[in-house]
Amino acid sequence: MKIKMTPNAYGFGMDWILEYEGKEYFLGQDVKVCSRLLGCRPSDVIREIQDITGLSEHESRLIKTNVVANKCLAEIIIDAYGDELNEESNLEPWELSVE
């Protein structure tokens, strides 16, 4: 499980894609995922990653390249979706989008 991050079409922000159980789910723009799904600001997510992993703030911000921070973010997102991501769900790749 991990989060793939790609620059979005607007030229700012990143689009997040969750890789989980052999499938990829498009989540949407980073700020929207944080606010609409997780109910917080991106800085709050960074602090949560720090609290869970013990990484420094700098290390926690390197979500795209830091495997520990990235996996932690993926786990936070999976927890937020709960049962929607169980093995029996037949979700399409776009159905978890917050757009």
C-alpha positions in Angstrom: 0.0 0.0 0.0 1.2 3.5 -0.9 0.3 6.9 -2.2 1.4 7.9 -5.7 1.7 11.6 -6.2 1.7 13.4 -9.5 1.6 17.1 -10.3 -2.0 18.0 -11.2 -3.2 19.7 -14.4 -3.5 23.1 -12.7 0.2 23.4 -12.1 0.0 23.5 -8.3 -0.7 20.8 -5.8 -0.4 17.1 -6.3 -3.0 14.5 -7.2 -3.0 11.5 -5.0 -3.6 7.9 -6.1 -3.9 5.1 -3.5 -2.4 1.8 -4.3 -4.1 -0.9 -2.2 -4.7 -4.6 -2.6 -3.4 -4.6 -6.2 -5.7 -1.7 -7.3 -5.2 2.0 -7.9 -7.8 4.5 -6.7 -7.7 8.1 -7.8 -8.3 10.3 -4.7 -7.8 13.8 -6.0 -5.8 16.9 -5.1 -3.8 16.8 -1.9 -5.5 19.7 -0.2 -9.0 18.4 -1.1 -8.1 14.9 0.2 -7.0 16.4 3.5 -10.0 18.7 4.0 -12.8 16.6 2.5 -11.8 13.1 3.5 -9.6 13.6 6.6 -11.3 16.7 7.8 -8.1 18.6 8.4 -5.3 20.7 6.9 -2.2 19.2 5.2 -0.1 20.4 8.2 -2.3 18.4 10.5 -1.6 15.3 8.4 2.1 15.9 8.6 1.8 16.2 12.4 -0.2 13.0 12.6 2.5 11.2 10.5 5.1 12.5 12.9 3.2 11.3 15.9 2.6 7.8 14.5 6.1 7.2 13.0 8.4 9.3 15.2 9.8 10.9 12.0 11.0 14.5 12.1 8.8 17.2 10.5 11.2 17.4 7.6 11.1 13.6 7.1 7.3 13.6 7.4 6.9 16.2 4.6 8.9 14.0 2.2 5.8 11.8 1.7 6.6 11.2 -2.0 10.1 9.8 -1.3 10.0 8.7 2.3 8.7 5.1 2.4 7.7 5.2 6.1 5.9 8.5 5.8 4.2 7.4 2.5 3.0 4.1 4.0 1.7 5.9 7.1 -0.3 8.3 4.9 -1.8 5.4 3.0 -2.8 3.8 6.3 -4.4 7.0 7.5 -6.4 7.2 4.3 -7.4 3.5 4.4 -8.6 4.0 8.0 -10.7 7.0 6.9 -12.4 5.0 4.2 -13.1 2.1 6.5 -15.2 -0.7 5.1 -15.4 0.9 1.6 -12.0 -0.7 0.9 -12.6 -4.3 1.9 -11.6 -7.1 -0.4 -15.2 -7.7 -1.5 -15.7 -4.2 -2.7 -15.8 -3.8 -6.5 -15.0 -0.1 -6.5 -14.0 1.5 -9.7 -10.7 3.5 -9.7 -12.5 6.9 -9.5 -15.1 6.1 -6.9 -13.0 7.2 -4.0 -12.2 10.6 -5.6 -12.9 13.7 -3.4 -13.2 15.9 -6.5 
